[in-house]
């Protein structure tokens, strides 16, 4: 259930609940609407606005588009005016999205969360790729050196490595002959 749906249910309870239930729901609704800067008009879901969301790189663009389509529940048609600009040495891109205020908030929250998750998973996948293809030194590590990875992450890397195809450059050279 997304934030908009939750707020709508709390609003229904605040309007139709009984005694203490109604009062508690009304207080919680006010608290959440203030926290996320959502008005009653925004909550109705009828009024859409255009806001710009910033991302960096192709992968983040794909992630932002997927999240926006999920939150707004469409396959497209809500995006507009992509602008590219450089800050320092990195390319920063902005994507305009048409959605309700509550949906924009949810998009930002989910994008921030999943962007961090994607980075973490991508780093673990890189370790799995290195392990599967044996692209590491054969010199054993120093006994006093501790791994930066938790035991859970090490198990996850081993499981990921199982699903990766192992290719050898010599096999490819022999096949080309």
Secondary structure, 3 states (H helix, E strand, C coil): CCHHHHHHHHHHHHHHCCHHHHHHHHHHHHHHHHHCCCCHHHHHCCCCEEEEEEECHHHHHHHHHHHHHHHHCCCCCCEEEEEEEEECCEEEEEEEEEECHHHHHHHHHHHHHHHHHHHHHHHHHHHHHHHHCCCCCCCCCCCCCCCCCCHHHHHHHHHHHHCCCCCCHHHHHHHHC
